[in-house]
């Protein structure tokens, strides 16, 4: 394998021979799949392709309406905003995923082996390139389908789809260069976040316009063709430079991306969402430099702890404030959809401050040291999520009152009455442990349904049923004093019953 045993002349340095990668990969693949029966892989591929064909045959009309409706229904501002949001989110996703990752056997055995680093990472780059080409092309097709005039020729649409695929490749190459250790990686993430925020602001602005300016004509083929050719040339040059510098990608960043990919596969295969949420939390706090902060002495100790945790996530608070405008995008949707969106927003707002609840539910040692029962702990943990949920709902309903379909009224007061609902739902969701896969499955005409993941997914959102009066008011667009009072009473009573029914003064365990 190496020439270390040979005599090395004085004054020269030993050189290790590079091992061919293809035989090593073939051996690992053969060893990894040696337990499988012959044809098992082909059978899995056949079942997957058949499932996709059946589902596509059932939903092809709905999918076609998503990408190419019968008539354009998007203004020029909304189309530009969709471009910013779609490709900004694609770049952020690529940065979070790596984008270059290795399988677990390759990360364990090949990363430090004497093989070519470039050849080791090329399959991952090809797979990521195929992914971004498909996503970029489909995104461009959907935006063009909603905004392009139907009089445009098919060549123009084809060039636009090709341009979207090339933009996806450019974003992949930029993310790959940032993964290789560029100091501008942090600035790139912040820039992508600003682009997404600007796109969301443009969508909200376009939704509030009475008569949006529709796209009357697009660029001609004579203009799009040279632009697409130049973009393809730039992509080829950048691709060559990125491939040349693949060997400089640090091991720790490749391992981090590999752990992310492995966690995603584990979450999907085991239907265990806590794997993903725990990884996101650990990664966020591992990158932060924290300083000691004194708790607020006049507040209960757990309330002060939740408040410190929330104040240390200022970026998420900014995204929550921006997200309060997103229900305006559903102004033309049915009323029940708009009400459900507001209630779900309360849940996500409350989840911002429930990280400590997850920790205490998994290991209540802090509660034992403080001498707090589960009832005392949950009572204190409800405060900060309730404040966040109430403020978010008040902002969202005020925006709907000013810009959306709601009639004039004290909608901010209804948002404040939803605070106990959001707090109970968020804390209940945070107390959920692992998925209980030992529960008996249900036999349905479509096949066997596992009840464990189903119950795990509804725990938390089920508490949003306490907001039915508010849901009714938002759905009808009219707020009456009766509905406002009923929501206040039902929310406070439901949160109290949840506290007394799921906790006790004689135990410290918080797991539901």
Long-range contacts (C-beta under 8 A, 24 or more apart in sequence): 1-114, 2-114, 16-114, 17-114, 18-114, 18-115, 18-116, 19-113, 19-114, 19-115, 20-115, 21-110, 21-115, 21-116, 21-119, 21-120, 24-110, 24-113, 24-115, 25-106, 25-110, 28-105, 28-106, 28-109, 28-110, 32-105, 66-142, 67-138, 67-141, 67-142, 67-145, 68-141, 68-145, 69-145, 69-146, 71-150, 72-145, 72-146, 72-147, 72-148, 72-149, 72-150, 72-214, 72-215, 73-146, 74-143, 74-146, 74-147, 74-214, 74-215, 75-147, 75-206, 75-209, 75-212, 75-213, 75-214, 75-215, 76-147, 76-212, 76-213, 76-214, 76-215, 77-202, 77-205, 77-206, 77-209, 77-212, 77-213, 78-147, 78-202, 78-203, 78-206, 78-207, 78-212, 79-143, 79-146, 79-147, 79-215, 80-202, 81-198, 81-199, 81-200, 81-201, 81-202, 81-203, 81-205, 81-206, 82-143, 82-146, 82-199, 82-203, 83-143, 83-199, 84-195, 84-196, 84-198, 84-199, 84-202, 85-196, 85-199, 85-200, 85-203, 86-139, 86-143, 87-136, 87-139, 87-167, 87-168, 87-171, 87-195, 88-192, 88-193, 88-195, 88-196, 88-199, 89-196, 90-132, 90-135, 90-136, 90-139, 90-168, 90-171, 91-171, 91-174, 91-175, 91-188, 91-192, 92-189, 92-192, 92-193, 92-196, 94-128, 94-132, 94-171, 94-172, 94-175, 95-175, 95-178, 95-179, 95-185, 95-188, 95-189, 95-192, 96-260, 97-257, 97-260, 97-261, 98-124, 98-128, 98-175, 98-179, 98-253, 98-254, 98-256, 98-257, 98-258, 98-260, 98-261, 99-124, 99-128, 99-172, 99-175, 99-176, 99-179, 99-257, 100-124, 100-125, 100-128, 100-176, 100-179, 100-246, 100-249, 100-254, 100-257, 101-254, 101-257, 101-258, 101-260, 101-261, 102-254, 102-257, 102-258, 103-258, 103-261, 104-258, 104-262, 106-258, 107-254, 107-255, 107-258, 111-251, 111-254, 111-255, 112-251, 116-247, 117-246, 117-247, 117-249, 118-243, 118-246, 118-247, 121-246, 121-249, 121-254, 122-243, 122-246, 125-176, 125-242, 125-243, 125-246, 128-172, 128-176, 129-169, 129-172, 132-165, 132-168, 132-169, 132-171, 132-172, 133-165, 133-168, 133-169, 134-165, 135-168, 136-164, 136-165, 136-166, 136-167, 136-168, 136-169, 136-171, 137-161, 137-162, 137-164, 137-165, 137-168, 138-164, 139-164, 139-168, 140-164, 140-165, 140-167, 147-214, 147-215, 148-215, 148-218, 149-215, 149-216, 149-217, 149-218, 152-217, 152-218, 153-221, 155-221, 156-218, 156-219, 156-220, 156-221, 156-224, 159-221, 159-224, 159-225, 159-228, 160-218, 160-224, 162-228, 163-224, 163-227, 163-228, 163-231, 166-228, 166-231, 166-232, 166-235, 167-231, 169-235, 169-239, 170-231, 170-234, 170-235, 170-238, 173-235, 173-238, 173-239, 173-242, 176-242, 176-246, 177-242, 177-245, 179-249, 179-253, 179-257, 180-245, 180-246, 180-248, 180-249, 180-250, 180-253, 181-248, 181-249, 181-250, 181-253, 197-322, 200-322, 200-325, 200-326, 201-322, 201-325, 203-329, 204-325, 204-326, 204-328, 204-329, 204-403, 207-328, 207-329, 207-331, 207-403, 208-328, 208-403, 270-435, 270-437, 271-435, 271-437, 271-450, 271-452, 271-453, 272-434, 272-435, 273-435, 273-456, 273-457, 274-433, 274-434, 274-435, 281-355, 281-358, 288-312, 300-380, 300-383, 301-370, 301-380, 302-356, 302-370, 302-372, 302-377, 302-380, 302-381, 303-380, 303-381, 303-383, 303-384, 305-356, 306-353, 306-356, 306-380, 306-381, 306-383, 306-384, 306-385, 307-353, 307-384, 309-353, 309-355, 309-356, 310-352, 310-353, 310-384, 310-388, 313-352, 316-352, 317-352, 320-348, 320-349, 320-352, 320-388, 320-392, 321-395, 323-348, 323-392, 324-392, 324-395, 324-396, 324-399, 325-396, 325-399, 326-396, 327-396, 327-399, 327-400, 327-404, 328-399, 328-400, 328-403, 328-404, 331-400, 331-403, 331-404, 331-405, 334-475, 335-474, 335-475, 335-476, 335-477, 336-471, 336-475, 338-400, 338-404, 338-405, 338-474, 338-475, 339-470, 339-471, 339-472, 339-473, 339-474, 339-475, 340-471, 342-393, 342-396, 342-397, 342-400, 342-418, 342-470, 342-471, 342-474, 343-418, 343-421, 343-422, 343-464, 343-467, 343-470, 343-471, 344-461, 344-464, 345-392, 345-393, 345-396, 346-389, 346-390, 346-392, 346-393, 346-418, 346-419, 346-421, 346-422, 346-425, 346-464, 346-467, 347-389, 347-422, 347-425, 347-426, 347-429, 347-460, 347-461, 347-464, 349-385, 349-388, 349-389, 349-391, 349-392, 349-393, 349-422, 349-426, 350-385, 350-386, 350-388, 350-389, 350-422, 350-423, 350-425, 350-426, 350-427, 351-385, 351-426, 351-429, 351-430, 352-385, 352-388, 353-384, 353-385, 353-388, 353-426, 354-381, 354-385, 354-426, 354-427, 354-429, 354-430, 355-430, 356-381, 357-381, 357-427, 357-430, 357-431, 357-510, 358-430, 358-431, 360-510, 361-430, 361-431, 361-433, 361-509, 361-510, 361-511, 361-512, 362-433, 362-511, 364-508, 364-509, 364-510, 367-508, 367-510, 368-508, 372-508, 373-503, 373-504, 373-505, 373-506, 373-507, 373-508, 374-503, 374-504, 374-507, 374-508, 374-509, 374-510, 375-499, 375-500, 375-503, 375-504, 375-505, 376-505, 377-503, 377-508, 377-510, 378-427, 378-499, 378-502, 378-503, 378-510, 379-499, 379-503, 381-427, 382-420, 382-423, 382-424, 382-427, 382-495, 382-499, 383-423, 385-422, 385-423, 385-426, 385-427, 386-419, 386-420, 386-422, 386-423, 386-495, 387-419, 388-422, 389-418, 389-419, 389-421, 389-422, 389-423, 389-426, 390-415, 390-416, 390-417, 390-418, 390-419, 390-422, 391-415, 392-422, 393-418, 393-419, 393-422, 397-474, 400-474, 405-477, 406-474, 406-477, 406-479, 407-477, 407-478, 407-479, 409-478, 409-479, 410-479, 410-484, 411-479, 413-484, 414-470, 414-473, 414-474, 414-479, 414-483, 414-484, 414-487, 417-470, 417-484, 417-487, 417-488, 417-491, 418-467, 418-470, 418-487, 418-491, 419-491, 420-466, 420-491, 420-492, 420-494, 420-495, 421-463, 421-464, 421-466, 421-467, 421-470, 421-491, 421-494, 421-495, 423-495, 424-463, 424-466, 424-494, 424-495, 424-498, 425-460, 425-461, 425-462, 425-463, 425-464, 426-460, 428-459, 428-460, 428-462, 428-463, 428-498, 428-502, 428-512, 429-459, 429-460, 429-461, 430-460, 431-502, 431-510, 431-511, 431-512, 432-456, 432-459, 432-460, 432-512, 433-511, 433-512, 459-512, 463-494, 463-498, 466-490, 466-491, 466-494, 466-495, 467-491
